[in-house]
Amino acid sequence: MNKGFVIFVIGIIMFMLGIYLSTSWIVVGSIIGISGGLLLGLSSYFMAMKD
């Protein structure tokens, strides 16, 4: 597995976890959701740049 796909999987899990946690813990869920979204954006860079 390449690093772009690994970062994508971690990002999507963090994004979904952030959405779930934001229903009860707003600040923590928002931070995790935003971090997951940033990882999803970063993974698109690595997927586009093939080594």
C-alpha positions as CSV (number, residue, x, y, z in Angstrom):
1,M,0.0,0.0,0.0
2,N,1.3,3.4,-0.8
3,K,1.3,6.3,1.7
4,G,-1.5,8.2,-0.1
5,F,-4.0,5.4,0.4
6,V,-3.0,4.9,4.1
7,I,-3.4,8.7,4.7
8,F,-6.7,8.6,2.9
9,V,-8.0,5.7,5.1
10,I,-6.8,7.4,8.3
11,G,-8.3,10.7,7.2
12,I,-11.8,9.2,6.4
13,I,-11.9,7.4,9.8
14,M,-10.9,10.6,11.6
15,F,-13.5,12.6,9.7
16,M,-16.3,10.2,10.4
17,L,-15.3,9.9,14.1
18,G,-15.3,13.7,14.3
19,I,-18.8,13.9,12.9
20,Y,-19.9,11.3,15.4
21,L,-18.2,12.9,18.4
22,S,-19.5,16.4,17.6
23,T,-23.0,15.3,18.5
24,S,-21.9,15.1,22.2
25,W,-18.5,16.8,22.5
26,I,-18.6,19.7,20.1
27,V,-15.1,21.1,20.4
28,V,-13.3,17.7,20.4
29,G,-15.4,16.4,17.5
30,S,-14.8,19.5,15.5
31,I,-11.1,19.3,15.9
32,I,-10.9,15.7,15.0
33,G,-13.2,16.3,12.0
34,I,-11.2,19.2,10.7
35,S,-7.9,17.2,11.2
36,G,-9.5,14.3,9.2
37,G,-10.5,16.6,6.4
38,L,-7.0,18.0,6.2
39,L,-5.6,14.5,6.0
40,L,-8.1,13.7,3.2
41,G,-6.8,16.8,1.3
42,L,-3.2,15.8,1.9
43,S,-3.9,12.2,0.6
44,S,-5.2,13.6,-2.7
45,Y,-1.8,15.2,-3.2
46,F,0.1,12.0,-2.6
47,M,-2.3,10.0,-4.8
48,A,-1.9,12.5,-7.7
49,M,1.9,12.5,-7.4
50,K,3.0,9.0,-8.4
51,D,6.5,8.2,-7.4
